């Protein structure tokens, strides 16, 4: 009889250990899951905040060197305003360029462009709120171009240009 009692006590003890371990694990699992969700939300919010202010100069460098990226960051069809040689006084005309007709635009710039023998020009960038204006001005050669970028959902896009 004592032997059966001891066996039953061991069974009850093992059963209690299993019940306690299951209930304590399930509670911790929920807490861990809640913490994981909170961590994921914080990481997502941080990445959104970082994207909110995409650095224009880093964007411009990548935009000027990667064709696929450039095509993704232009709102097509893009409006181009340019002087029409067939018009009196070179009156400007507007045309739309589709994605398949676009040629890679290189806006990389270094200071030696003002001192080279041919096609000298300066480049400046002006910012307003959510827009950036890149201006190219030739030095005694007629180069004149304006590129207008807009910050949309934290990313820069070329929206129009004047040449």
Secondary structure, DSSP 4 states (H G I P E B T S, - for coil): -HHHHHHHHHHHHHHHHHHHHHHHHHHHHHHHHHHHHHHHHHHHHHHHHHHHT--HHHHHHHHHH-HHHHHHTEEEEEEEEEE-TTSGGG-EEEEEE-GGG---------GGGGTSSSS-EEEEEEEETTEEEEEEEESSS--EEEEEEEEETTEEEEEEEE-
